Structure formats: C-alpha cells, structure tokens
C-alpha cells in the first residue's frame, strides 16, 4: 500500500506517524513545498531571534528514518488526478498513490488594495520562508506597518519589537484580537503592546497603497485619509485554503476541501486534514485530524469529533489567555463575568449550557470547560458557582470515559 501525503505540517507528519504505527510495510511519501519542518506557531520567535531554523522543527531529529518516510521537498503539486490515482508535480514528475492525504494548509491572504500584491516590501507570515524574508527586510526597515491584529499580526509585532523596530498596526475592527477575545480581554493586551511602543489604528482599513519608482510602498492611506508611513508591510488579514491546484480534480471544495466525518473527500481514497479543510485549524486540532486521517487511510474507521469549538491559547508579555467555543455574544445569551486585579473570566450560556469561555490570567480547569462545551452539558440545577465547577463534580459512567454530574 502506497500512501502519499501532500504537506509537511503537523497534520501531514502526524498522519505519517499514525500510518507507520498501523502498517509496518506501507510505503509513505511526503511531498511539500517546504524544505524544512517547522512550527508555524513559533515563527514569531524566529523573527525575534529567540529560535533558529533548526529549533523550529517539532519532530524528532530522526523522524524520517525512524518512521521510514520518504520526503520529496521543495516541490509543489500542480494537479491531482483521482481517475488515474496520481498527482503531478511542478518538476514534471507524476506520482501514483493508493491512498492520498491533502494536508498542505493555507496561504496568506493579501487584499487587492492598491499595489499590496506586487510591492517588493509586502509580506505575509505563514511559512518559514516568509519569516526569513521578514527578518532580512527588517535589517534595514525601521518602520513596520502590520495590517491585521489577530494572532498572526500580534505575533509579527512581538517578534519585530524584539528587533527594536517601530510597529504600527491597522485593524478594521474596533478592537484587537477580534476573533479570539471580547473587548475587555483584548484591551489588556492592547495596553501591554502600547506600553512596548506599538501604535494601533483601530476601526480603520487600508484604502490606498501605491508603489514608488523603487517598487516599494512607503506609505499607506487609510479610509479616513490618514497616512501611515512604512518601510515594510506585514499583512495578517487572514488565510485562504491552498486549494488552487485541485481545480478540475473533482474534489469538492468550498471554504476548504470538503470532508465527511472520517476526513474523506468526495473522491475515493483521498483524505484531507489541517487548515486546508477549513475546520478548526489550530495546532492541536490539525494534529488530531492528521492522526484520524491516518487511521482511516489504513482502514481503521475513526470519526473526527472535534469540530465543536475553537480553542486558542494566547500569551504575550506573560499574560496568558484561553478561549474555547464561542466568544461573540448573540441575542438570548446569558453572560457571566468574574474579575479581579489579576484574573478575568467570561462565560457564555445558552439554555443552561456553556457555549464559550474566556479565561485570562488563570487558565486552570480548561479541560472541564472544554468538556462542558463539547458535550452540551446542562448545568442548571447544580446549585454551584459556575466558576468553581471542576472534574470532581462529575462521576465516570462505564468504561467509555463518559462523565455525568455527581448531583
């Protein structure tokens, strides 16, 4: 059996490990545009000089030898042909497969504003090559403009601050981290970044960005007419599943590659995992998707069950936050908040069930909150302060690991 995996991120590598554990004799080929295994979560540490290329590697040093995985690196897949059960590479090579996993992630999305897409000093931050280009550009650039204040934008800012650069962040939302945190939780991070010298332009978007004769953008005009001078621009305005090469393949794509509960596409023997699926693409989820896909590729029917919630851990300047589930308030929600000088907790309830939790400063009992959200547990009638709930309030039923309230 020959398994081919497109993508060398955590979904692809975890799938390879899983396949090898289930099939000692399988052939496993990993194909990637990347030439080095690296954690995208740690790219800001590379930008800041805390890590080098080697220390970004999240696998064992002998990963490919240990799991007997062949790696064709620095090449791109340009076509997938399910009928022939083969893929075509940009080298002209054709590679056959018995089972195929699509796990090549997503690409930075640079908006079509002015010359942003063609200027030589505009970068996304998605891959190690992006971070390497940013570090090289930052050797000369003093003023950096970052478009977007989500996790990627703040990661870039944090790393560039370590290099002593002046950073301005433009965000179209009225707060930073608009997807991850509520306004109150986000304000705590904004104050820390401002104290470190970052300037925020909130509720604004770029409207004009023209190249000079040198092919570089030296200022961006915002929608209110304000001008932001810059030597370099980092765009962190979201990502888009990297599905361009799948056009004409018959593989169904919407926001990402469409998969069923077993992570199989609409084409036989083709699976997908990680960011390219458009499911919750954070690191632990992508790793789990890779493992589940690997099991199914080996014939061990396993459902992927963690579509329920978004989970993010944030840590800047020593302030730790965790958000699980839904963060945005909707009509009919019940909101409960607990706050003191060092901690902030906010829970969203709907019909007695927890739909989202934000913990800032103290993220203990995160597993309990995740269980409550994932299993739609009704907490009404417990007679207990919601912020003091923990696993001691449950008892285990049977051998399946299921828990019920110990009331």
C-alpha positions as CSV (number, residue, x, y, z in Angstrom):
1,X,0.0,0.0,0.0
2,X,1.4,3.4,-1.0
3,X,0.4,6.4,1.0
4,X,1.2,9.9,-0.4
5,X,0.9,12.9,1.9
6,X,0.9,16.5,0.5
7,X,2.1,18.9,3.1
8,X,4.8,18.7,5.8
9,X,2.9,20.5,8.6
10,X,1.7,18.9,11.8
11,X,-1.3,17.2,10.1
12,X,0.9,15.6,7.5
13,X,3.6,14.4,9.9
14,X,1.1,13.1,12.4
15,X,-0.7,11.2,9.7
16,X,2.7,9.6,8.6
17,X,3.4,8.5,12.2
18,X,0.0,7.0,12.5
19,X,0.2,5.1,9.3
20,X,3.6,3.7,10.2
21,X,2.2,2.5,13.5
22,X,-0.6,0.7,11.9
23,X,1.2,-0.7,8.8
24,X,4.8,-1.8,9.2
25,X,5.2,-2.4,5.4
26,X,3.4,0.6,3.9
27,X,5.1,2.9,1.6
28,X,4.9,6.5,2.8
29,X,5.9,9.5,0.7
30,X,5.6,13.1,2.0
31,X,5.7,15.9,-0.6
32,X,6.0,19.5,0.3
33,X,6.9,23.0,-1.0
34,X,8.6,23.5,2.4
35,X,12.2,22.4,2.6
36,X,12.3,22.4,6.4
37,X,9.9,21.0,9.0
38,X,8.8,24.0,11.2
39,X,6.1,25.1,13.6
40,X,4.1,27.9,12.3
41,X,3.2,28.8,15.8
42,X,6.8,29.6,16.6
43,X,7.6,31.8,13.6
44,X,7.4,35.0,15.7
45,X,10.2,33.5,17.9
46,X,12.3,33.1,14.8
47,X,11.6,36.7,13.8
48,X,12.5,37.9,17.3
49,X,15.8,35.9,17.3
50,X,14.8,33.5,20.0
51,X,14.9,30.5,17.8
52,X,16.8,29.4,14.6
53,X,15.5,27.3,11.8
54,X,16.6,24.0,13.4
55,X,14.8,24.7,16.7
56,X,11.5,25.4,14.9
57,X,11.4,21.7,14.0
58,X,8.7,20.0,16.1
59,X,9.5,16.4,15.0
60,X,12.2,14.1,16.3
61,X,15.6,14.6,14.8
62,X,15.5,11.2,13.1
63,X,11.8,11.5,12.2
64,X,12.1,10.4,8.5
65,X,14.5,7.5,9.3
66,X,12.5,6.4,12.4
67,X,9.2,6.2,10.7
68,X,10.7,5.3,7.3
69,X,9.0,8.2,5.4
70,X,10.4,9.4,2.1
71,X,10.3,13.1,1.7
72,X,10.3,15.0,-1.6
73,X,10.8,18.6,-0.5
74,X,10.8,21.9,-2.3
75,X,8.3,20.8,-4.9
76,X,4.7,21.7,-5.5
77,X,1.7,19.6,-6.6
78,X,0.1,21.2,-9.6
79,X,-2.6,18.6,-10.4
80,X,-4.5,15.7,-8.7
81,X,-6.0,13.1,-11.0
82,X,-8.3,10.8,-9.0
83,X,-9.2,8.7,-12.0
84,X,-5.6,7.7,-12.6
85,X,-4.7,7.8,-8.9
86,X,-1.7,10.0,-9.4
87,X,-0.5,13.5,-8.8
88,X,1.6,15.8,-11.0
89,X,4.4,17.9,-9.6
90,X,5.9,21.1,-10.8
91,X,9.0,19.2,-11.8
92,X,7.0,17.3,-14.4
93,X,7.1,14.1,-12.3
94,X,3.9,12.0,-11.9
95,X,3.5,10.1,-8.6
96,X,1.0,7.3,-8.1
97,X,-0.8,6.5,-4.9
98,X,-3.2,4.0,-3.3
99,X,-4.3,6.5,-0.6
100,X,-3.7,10.3,-0.7
101,X,-3.8,12.8,2.1
102,X,-4.2,16.5,1.2
103,X,-2.7,18.5,4.1
104,X,-0.8,21.4,2.6
105,X,-2.6,24.0,4.7
106,X,-3.5,27.6,3.7
107,X,-1.9,30.7,2.2
108,X,-1.7,34.2,3.5
109,X,-4.5,36.4,2.0
110,X,-3.2,39.7,0.8
111,X,-6.2,42.0,-0.1
112,X,-6.3,43.6,-3.5
113,X,-5.7,47.1,-2.2
114,X,-3.5,49.3,-4.5
115,X,-0.1,47.6,-5.0
116,X,-0.1,45.4,-1.9
117,X,0.1,42.3,-4.0
118,X,3.0,43.4,-6.2
119,X,5.2,45.6,-4.0
120,X,8.6,44.1,-3.0
121,X,8.4,45.1,0.6
122,X,5.0,43.4,1.5
123,X,4.9,40.0,3.2
124,X,2.5,37.5,4.6
125,X,3.5,35.4,7.6
126,X,2.6,31.8,7.0
127,X,5.8,29.8,6.3
128,X,9.4,29.8,7.4
129,X,10.3,31.4,4.1
130,X,8.0,34.3,4.9
131,X,9.7,34.7,8.3
132,X,13.1,34.5,6.7
133,X,12.2,37.3,4.3
134,X,10.8,39.4,7.0
135,X,14.0,39.1,9.1
136,X,16.1,40.0,6.1
137,X,13.9,43.0,5.3
138,X,13.9,44.1,8.9
139,X,17.7,44.6,8.8
140,X,17.1,47.9,7.1
141,X,13.4,48.7,7.7
142,X,12.8,50.9,10.8
143,X,9.0,51.5,10.5
144,X,6.8,48.4,10.1
145,X,3.2,48.5,9.2
146,X,1.1,45.5,10.1
147,X,-2.3,45.0,8.6
148,X,-4.5,42.9,10.9
149,X,-4.3,42.5,14.7
150,X,-5.2,38.8,15.1
151,X,-2.8,36.3,16.5
152,X,-0.6,36.3,13.4
153,X,-0.4,40.1,13.3
154,X,0.5,40.3,17.0
155,X,3.0,37.5,16.7
156,X,4.7,39.5,13.9
157,X,4.6,42.7,16.1
158,X,6.0,40.8,19.1
159,X,8.9,39.4,17.1
160,X,9.7,42.8,15.4
161,X,9.6,44.6,18.8
162,X,12.4,42.2,19.9
163,X,14.4,43.5,16.9
164,X,13.8,47.1,18.0
165,X,11.5,48.1,15.2
166,X,8.8,50.7,15.4
167,X,5.4,49.0,14.7
168,X,2.1,50.4,13.7
169,X,-0.9,48.0,13.5
170,X,-4.0,48.8,11.4
171,X,-7.2,46.9,12.3
172,X,-10.6,47.3,10.7
173,X,-12.4,46.0,13.9
174,X,-12.8,48.4,16.9
175,X,-10.6,46.1,19.0
176,X,-7.5,43.9,18.6
177,X,-7.9,40.1,18.5
178,X,-11.5,40.4,17.4
179,X,-11.9,36.7,16.7
180,X,-10.3,35.4,19.8
181,X,-11.3,37.8,22.6
182,X,-14.0,40.1,23.8
183,X,-13.3,43.8,24.0
184,X,-12.3,43.7,27.7
185,X,-9.9,40.9,27.3
186,X,-8.4,42.4,24.2
187,X,-7.8,45.7,25.9
188,X,-5.4,44.1,28.4
189,X,-3.2,43.0,25.5
190,X,-3.5,46.4,23.7
191,X,-2.2,48.2,26.8
192,X,0.8,45.9,27.0
193,X,1.7,46.3,23.3
194,X,1.2,50.1,23.6
195,X,3.5,50.2,26.6
196,X,6.1,48.4,24.4
197,X,5.7,51.1,21.8
198,X,3.2,49.7,19.3
199,X,0.7,52.2,17.8
200,X,-2.8,51.0,17.0
201,X,-5.1,52.4,14.4
202,X,-8.4,50.6,15.1
203,X,-11.6,50.8,13.1
204,X,-9.6,51.7,10.1
205,X,-8.7,49.9,6.8
206,X,-6.1,50.5,4.1
207,X,-7.6,52.2,1.1
208,X,-4.6,53.2,-1.0
209,X,-1.1,51.7,-1.3
210,X,1.0,52.8,-4.2
211,X,4.5,51.7,-5.2
212,X,7.2,54.2,-5.7
213,X,9.7,54.0,-8.5
214,X,11.7,51.5,-6.5
215,X,8.8,49.1,-6.5
216,X,8.2,49.5,-2.7
217,X,5.3,51.0,-0.8
218,X,6.4,53.9,1.5
219,X,3.0,54.9,2.9
220,X,-0.5,53.5,3.2
221,X,-3.5,55.8,3.1
222,X,-6.4,54.7,5.4
223,X,-10.1,55.0,4.8
224,X,-10.2,58.2,6.8
225,X,-7.5,59.9,4.8
226,X,-4.8,59.3,7.5
227,X,-1.4,58.3,6.2
228,X,0.8,55.6,7.8
229,X,4.5,55.8,6.7
230,X,6.3,52.5,6.4
231,X,9.5,50.8,5.3
232,X,7.9,47.3,5.3
233,X,4.4,45.9,5.5
234,X,3.3,42.6,7.0
235,X,-0.2,41.5,6.0
236,X,-2.0,39.4,8.6
237,X,-5.5,39.7,7.3
238,X,-6.4,36.1,7.3
239,X,-5.6,32.9,5.3
240,X,-7.2,31.0,2.4
241,X,-7.1,27.2,2.0
242,X,-4.4,26.4,-0.6
243,X,-6.7,24.5,-3.0
244,X,-5.8,26.2,-6.3
245,X,-4.1,23.0,-7.7
246,X,-7.3,21.0,-7.0
247,X,-9.3,22.8,-9.7
248,X,-10.6,20.3,-12.2
249,X,-9.9,17.3,-10.0
250,X,-13.5,16.7,-9.0
251,X,-12.6,17.1,-5.3
252,X,-15.3,19.2,-3.7
253,X,-14.1,22.5,-2.2
254,X,-16.0,25.3,-0.5
255,X,-14.2,27.3,2.3
256,X,-11.7,24.5,2.1
257,X,-11.6,20.8,1.0
258,X,-14.9,19.3,2.0
259,X,-14.6,16.1,4.1
260,X,-17.0,13.8,5.8
261,X,-16.8,12.7,9.5
262,X,-13.9,10.3,8.5
263,X,-12.0,13.2,6.8
264,X,-12.5,11.6,3.4
265,X,-13.2,13.8,0.4
266,X,-15.9,13.1,-2.2
267,X,-13.3,11.2,-4.2
268,X,-12.4,7.6,-3.2
269,X,-9.1,7.0,-1.3
270,X,-8.5,10.8,-0.9
271,X,-8.5,12.4,2.5
272,X,-7.8,15.9,3.8
273,X,-6.6,17.3,7.2
274,X,-5.5,20.5,8.8
275,X,-6.1,24.1,7.6
276,X,-6.9,23.1,4.1
277,X,-10.2,21.6,5.3
278,X,-11.5,24.8,6.8
279,X,-12.2,23.0,10.1
280,X,-10.8,24.3,13.3
281,X,-7.2,24.6,12.1
282,X,-5.3,25.4,15.4
283,X,-2.3,23.2,16.1
284,X,-3.9,20.5,18.4
285,X,-6.9,20.1,16.1
286,X,-4.7,19.8,13.0
287,X,-2.6,17.2,14.7
288,X,-5.6,15.2,15.7
289,X,-7.0,15.5,12.2
290,X,-3.8,14.1,10.8
291,X,-4.0,11.1,13.2
292,X,-7.6,10.4,12.4
293,X,-7.0,10.7,8.7
294,X,-4.0,8.3,9.0
295,X,-6.2,5.7,10.8
296,X,-8.9,5.9,8.1
297,X,-6.3,5.6,5.3
298,X,-5.2,2.3,6.9
299,X,-8.8,1.1,7.1
300,X,-9.4,1.7,10.8
301,X,-12.7,3.6,10.7
302,X,-12.4,6.6,13.0
303,X,-14.6,9.6,13.2
304,X,-13.2,13.1,13.8
305,X,-15.2,14.5,16.6
306,X,-13.6,17.9,17.5
307,X,-15.4,20.2,15.1
308,X,-17.3,21.6,18.1
309,X,-15.2,24.5,19.2
310,X,-12.5,27.0,18.5
311,X,-9.7,26.8,21.1
312,X,-6.9,29.3,21.3
313,X,-4.2,29.9,23.9
314,X,-2.6,33.4,23.9
315,X,0.5,34.5,25.7
316,X,2.1,37.9,25.2
317,X,4.2,39.7,27.8
318,X,3.5,36.9,30.3
319,X,-0.3,37.4,30.2
320,X,-2.0,34.1,29.4
321,X,-5.5,33.7,28.0
322,X,-7.5,30.7,26.8
323,X,-10.7,30.8,24.8
324,X,-12.8,27.8,24.0
325,X,-16.0,27.8,22.0
326,X,-18.0,30.9,21.0
327,X,-16.7,34.3,22.0
328,X,-19.1,36.6,20.3
329,X,-22.3,37.4,22.2
330,X,-25.7,36.7,20.5
331,X,-29.2,37.7,21.4
332,X,-30.6,35.4,24.0
333,X,-27.2,34.6,25.6
334,X,-26.6,34.8,29.3
335,X,-23.2,36.3,30.2
336,X,-21.5,35.7,33.5
337,X,-18.3,37.5,34.4
338,X,-15.8,37.2,37.2
339,X,-12.9,39.6,37.5
340,X,-10.3,40.8,40.0
341,X,-7.0,42.6,39.6
342,X,-5.2,39.6,38.1
343,X,-7.9,37.4,36.5
344,X,-10.8,37.8,34.1
345,X,-13.3,35.1,33.3
346,X,-16.3,35.3,31.0
347,X,-18.7,32.6,30.2
348,X,-21.5,32.5,27.5
349,X,-24.5,30.4,28.4
350,X,-27.4,29.4,26.2
351,X,-30.4,27.4,27.6
352,X,-28.3,26.4,30.6
353,X,-25.4,25.1,28.5
354,X,-21.9,26.6,28.2
355,X,-21.2,27.7,24.6
356,X,-18.0,29.7,25.2
357,X,-15.4,30.5,27.9
358,X,-12.7,33.1,28.1
359,X,-10.1,32.8,30.8
360,X,-7.4,35.4,31.3
361,X,-4.6,35.3,33.9
362,X,-5.6,31.8,35.2
363,X,-6.5,29.1,32.7
364,X,-6.8,26.2,35.2
365,X,-9.7,23.8,34.7
366,X,-9.6,24.4,30.9
367,X,-10.3,20.7,30.4
368,X,-13.6,20.9,32.4
369,X,-14.8,23.8,30.3
370,X,-13.9,22.0,27.1
371,X,-15.9,19.0,28.3
372,X,-18.9,21.1,29.1
373,X,-18.9,22.8,25.8
374,X,-18.2,19.7,23.7
375,X,-20.9,17.6,25.3
376,X,-23.5,20.3,25.7
377,X,-23.9,19.7,29.4
378,X,-26.9,21.4,31.1
379,X,-25.5,23.0,34.3
380,X,-28.9,24.3,35.6
381,X,-29.8,22.9,39.0
382,X,-26.3,22.1,40.1
383,X,-26.5,24.8,42.8
384,X,-22.9,25.6,42.4
385,X,-21.0,28.7,41.3
386,X,-20.2,28.2,37.6
387,X,-16.7,29.4,38.0
388,X,-15.9,26.8,40.6
389,X,-17.0,23.8,38.6
390,X,-14.3,21.1,38.1
391,X,-14.0,17.4,37.3
392,X,-14.8,16.5,41.0
393,X,-18.4,17.4,40.1
394,X,-18.6,14.5,37.7
395,X,-18.6,10.8,38.1
396,X,-17.5,8.4,35.3
397,X,-20.0,6.1,33.7
398,X,-18.9,2.7,32.3
399,X,-15.6,2.1,30.5
400,X,-16.1,4.6,27.7
401,X,-14.8,7.6,29.6
402,X,-18.2,9.3,29.7
403,X,-19.0,11.6,32.7
404,X,-22.2,12.7,34.3
405,X,-23.0,15.2,37.0
406,X,-22.4,13.9,40.5
407,X,-25.5,15.6,41.9
